[in-house]
C-alpha cells in the first residue's frame, strides 16, 4: 500500500470523524463514525514521518506545514468570531500544528545524527523557542491578554496547546525512529496505543465514570490500534499520484464547511 493510498484512507476516516464531531448532536450521525475516525490521526503521523524521510527538502516541508498551520488557526479564529458557535464548542481542530511539531523534532533528530554539535544547537533553539512560547502565552493569558496569547500560540504552537497534545506530537517522531523495522513499529505502536488509552481511561474512571464507559464506551481512543494493519502493509512507495495539496486544502475546507452547517443547525 502506497503513502497516497494511506492518505486517501485517512482522509475518508477523518471525514467520518468530523461529521460526528460537528453534526453528532443532530442524532443522525452514528457513533461508529468517530470510532473509525480514531484511525486517521495515527495514519497522518505515519505519513508525516515517511514524508520527512523521503522529502527532497525538509526545510520546504516544514515551512509548508507551518504556513498551513498558521492559516488554519487564523481561519478558525475568524470564522468563530464572525459566526459564533451557539453551543460554545468552536473549532478546536488543527492537525497541521501537531504534525509540524512532530516534523520539527524529526528534523532535530536527523541533524543530531549527521552532526552532533550542530544538532545540539538546533535542539537548544527548538526547545528554547517552545518554552518561551509556552510561558509567554501562559503569562499573557493570566494577565488578561487572551487575544495576544492566542496569537502567540498560533505563531509558536506548543505540545500542550496543539490538537492531540504531547502524545500525538511524539507519535510521528517515533514512527520515524522505527521506520526501518515493521516488527519494531508494530510493537511500539501497540504499546503506545495501550499506554495512551489506559492513561485516558484511568483518568476518566478516577473522575467517577463507570468502568465500561471509561475503558470502552465514552473513551474510545483504543480504536486507534486498528490502524496497525494498514501501516503494516505500507510498501514504502509514494504511489502513482501525489496530489499533496489536495490533502493540505481538503482538511481546513471540510472543517470550515462542517462548522458552517453545525452553526446553522444549532441556531
For each residue, the residues with C-beta under 8 A, 3 or more apart:
1: 5 6 230 233 234 235
2: 5 6 234 235 237 238 239 240
3: 6 7 47 50 51 234 237 238 239
4: 7 8 238 239 240 241 242 243
5: 1 2 8 9 239
6: 1 2 3 9 10 43 46 47 230 231 234
7: 3 4 10 11 43 44 47 247
8: 4 5 11 12
9: 5 6 12 13 43 230
10: 6 7 13 14 39 40 43 44 47
11: 7 8 14 15 40 247 250
12: 8 9 15 16
13: 9 10 16 17 36 37 39 40 43
14: 10 11 17 18 37 40 41 44 251
15: 11 12 18 19 254
16: 12 13 19 20 33 34 36 37
17: 13 14 20 21 33 34 36 37 38 40
18: 14 15 21 22 37 93 254 255 258
19: 15 16 22 23 24 29 33 258
20: 16 17 23 24 29 30 31 33 34 37
21: 17 18 24 34 93 258
22: 18 19 258 259 261 262
23: 19 20 26 28 29 258 261 262 265
24: 19 20 21 27 29 31 33 34
25: 87 265 266
26: 23 29 265
27: 24
28: 23
29: 19 20 23 24 26 33
30: 20 33
31: 20 24 34 35
32: 35 36
33: 16 17 19 20 24 29 30 36 37
34: 16 17 20 21 24 31 37 38 220
35: 31 32 38 220 223
36: 13 16 17 32 33 39 223
37: 13 14 16 17 18 20 33 34 40
38: 17 34 35 41 220 221 222 223 224 226 227
39: 10 13 36 42 43 223 224 226 227 230
40: 10 11 13 14 17 37 43 44
41: 14 38 44 45 95 98 164 168 224
42: 39 45 46 171 189 224 227 231
43: 6 7 9 10 13 39 40 46 47 227 230 231
44: 7 10 14 40 41 47 48 95 99
45: 41 42 48 49 98 99 102 168 171 172 175
46: 6 42 43 49 50 172 175 227 231 234
47: 3 6 7 10 43 44 50 51
48: 44 45 51 52 99 102 103 172 175
49: 45 46 52 53 102 106 172 173 175 176 179
50: 3 46 47 53 54 175 179 234 236
51: 3 47 48 54 55 61 103
52: 48 49 55 58 61 103 106 107 110 176
53: 49 50 176 179
54: 50 51 238
55: 51 52 58 60 61
56: 60
57: 60 61
58: 52 55 61 62 103 106 107 110
59: 62 63
60: 55 56 57 63 64
61: 51 52 55 57 58 64 65 103
62: 58 59 65 66 100 103 104 107
63: 59 60 66 67
64: 60 61 67 68 248
65: 61 62 68 69 96 99 100 103
66: 62 63 69 70 100
67: 63 64 70 71
68: 64 65 71 72 96 248 252
69: 65 66 72 73 94 96 97 100 157
70: 66 67 73 74 154 155
71: 67 68 74 75 252
72: 68 69 75 76 93 94 96 97 251 252 255
73: 69 70 76 77 94 97 153 154
74: 70 71 77 78 154
75: 71 72 78 79 252 256
76: 72 73 79 80 90 91 93 94 255 256
77: 73 74 80 81 150 154
78: 74 75 81 82
79: 75 76 82 83 91 256 259 260
80: 76 77 83 84 85 90 91
81: 77 78 84
82: 78 79
83: 79 80 259 260 263
84: 80 81 263
85: 80 88 89 90 91 259 262 263 266
86: 263 266 267
87: 25 262 266
88: 85
89: 85 92
90: 76 80 85
91: 76 79 80 85 255 256 259
92: 89 163
93: 18 21 72 76 163 255
94: 69 72 73 76 97 98 162 163
95: 41 44 98 99 163 164 251
96: 65 68 69 72 99 100 251
97: 69 72 73 94 100 101 157 161 162 163
98: 41 45 94 95 101 102 162 163 164 168 169
99: 44 45 48 65 95 96 102 103 172
100: 62 65 66 69 96 97 103 104 157
101: 97 98 104 105 157 158 159 162 169
102: 45 48 49 98 99 105 106 168 169 170 171 172 173
103: 48 51 52 58 61 62 65 99 100 106 107 172
104: 62 100 101 107 108 126
105: 101 102 108 109 126 169 170 172 173
106: 49 52 58 102 103 109 110 172 173 176
107: 52 58 62 103 104 110 111 122
108: 104 105 111 112 119 122 123 126
109: 105 106 112 113 119 173 176 177
110: 52 58 106 107 113 114
111: 107 108 114 115 118 119 122
112: 108 109 115 116 119 120 122 123
113: 109 110 119
114: 110 111 118 119
115: 111 112 118 119
116: 112 119 120
117: 120 121
118: 111 114 115 121 122
119: 108 109 111 112 113 114 115 116 122 123
120: 112 116 117 123 124
121: 117 118 124 125
122: 107 108 111 112 118 119 125 126
123: 108 112 119 120 126 127
124: 120 121 127 128
125: 121 122 128 129
126: 104 105 108 122 123 129 130
127: 123 124 130 131
128: 124 125 131 132
129: 125 126 132 133 156
130: 126 127 133 134 156 158 159
131: 127 128 134 135
132: 128 129 135 136 156
133: 129 130 136 137 152 153 155 156 157 158
134: 130 131 137 138 158 160 161
135: 131 132 138 139
136: 132 133 139 140 152
137: 133 134 140 141 149 152 153 156 158 161
138: 134 135 141 142 149
139: 135 136 142 143
140: 136 137 143 145 146 148 149 152
141: 137 138 144 145 146 149
142: 138 139
143: 139 140
144: 141
145: 140 141 148 149
146: 140 141 149 150
147: 150 151
148: 140 145 151 152
149: 137 138 140 141 145 146 152 153
150: 77 146 147 153 154
151: 147 148 154 155
152: 133 136 137 140 148 149 155 156
153: 73 133 137 149 150 156 157 158 161
154: 70 73 74 77 150 151 157
155: 70 133 151 152
156: 129 130 132 133 137 152 153
157: 69 97 100 101 133 153 154 161 162
158: 101 130 133 134 137 153 161 162
159: 101 130 162 165 166 169 170
160: 134 165 166
161: 97 134 137 153 157 158
162: 94 97 98 101 157 158 159 165 168 169
163: 92 93 94 95 97 98 168
164: 41 95 98 167 168 169
165: 159 160 162 168 169
166: 159 160 169 170
167: 164 170 171 192 196
168: 41 45 98 102 162 163 164 165 171 172
169: 98 101 102 105 159 162 164 165 166 172
170: 102 105 159 166 167 173 174
171: 42 45 102 167 168 174 175 192
172: 45 46 48 49 99 102 103 105 106 168 169 175 176
173: 49 102 105 106 109 170 176 177
174: 170 171 177 178 188 192
175: 45 46 48 49 50 171 172 178 179 185 189
176: 49 52 53 106 109 172 173 179
177: 109 173 174
178: 174 175 181 184 185 188
179: 49 50 53 175 176 185
180:
181: 178 184 185
182: 185 186 232
183: 186 187
184: 178 181 187 188
185: 175 178 179 181 182 188 189 231
186: 182 183 189 190 228 231 232
187: 183 184 190 191
188: 174 178 184 185 191 192
189: 42 175 185 186 192 193 225 227 228 231
190: 186 187 193 194 225 228
191: 187 188 194 195
192: 167 171 174 188 189 195 196
193: 189 190 196 197 222 224 225
194: 190 191 197 198 225
195: 191 192 198 199
196: 167 192 193 199 200 221 224
197: 193 194 200 201 215 219 221 222 224 225
198: 194 195 201 202
199: 195 196 202 203
200: 196 197 203 204 219 221
201: 197 198 204 205 214 215 219 222
202: 198 199 205 206 214
203: 199 200 206 207
204: 200 201 207 209 213 214 218 219
205: 201 202 208 209 210 211 214 215
206: 202 203
207: 203 204
208: 205
209: 204 205 213 214 218 219
210: 205 213 214 217
211: 205 214 215
212: 215 216 217
213: 204 209 210 216 217 218 219
214: 201 202 204 205 209 210 211 217 218 219
215: 197 201 205 211 212 219 222
216: 212 213 219 220 222
217: 210 212 213 214 220
218: 204 209 213 214
219: 197 200 201 204 209 213 214 215 216 222
220: 34 35 38 216 217 223
221: 38 196 197 200 224
222: 38 193 197 201 215 216 219 225
223: 35 36 38 39 220 226
224: 38 39 41 42 193 196 197 221 227
225: 189 190 193 194 197 222 228
226: 38 39 223 229
227: 38 39 42 43 46 189 224 230 231
228: 186 189 190 225 231 232
229: 226 232 233
230: 1 6 9 39 43 227 233 234
231: 6 42 43 46 185 186 189 227 228 234
232: 182 186 228 229
233: 1 229 230
234: 1 2 3 6 46 50 230 231
235: 1 2
236: 50
237: 2 3
238: 2 3 4 54 242
239: 2 3 4 5 242
240: 2 4
241: 4
242: 4 238 239
243: 4 246 247
244: 247 248
245: 248 249
246: 243 249 250
247: 7 11 243 244 250 251
248: 64 68 244 245 251
249: 245 246 252 253
250: 11 246 247 253 254
251: 14 72 95 96 247 248 254 255
252: 68 71 72 75 249 255 256
253: 249 250 256 257
254: 15 18 250 251 257 258
255: 18 72 76 91 93 251 252 258 259
256: 75 76 79 91 252 253 259 260
257: 253 254 260 261
258: 18 19 21 22 23 254 255 261 262
259: 22 79 83 85 91 255 256 262 263
260: 79 83 256 257 263 264
261: 22 23 257 258 264 265
262: 22 23 85 87 258 259 265 266
263: 83 84 85 86 259 260 266 267
264: 260 261 267
265: 23 25 26 261 262
266: 25 85 86 87 262 263
267: 86 263 264
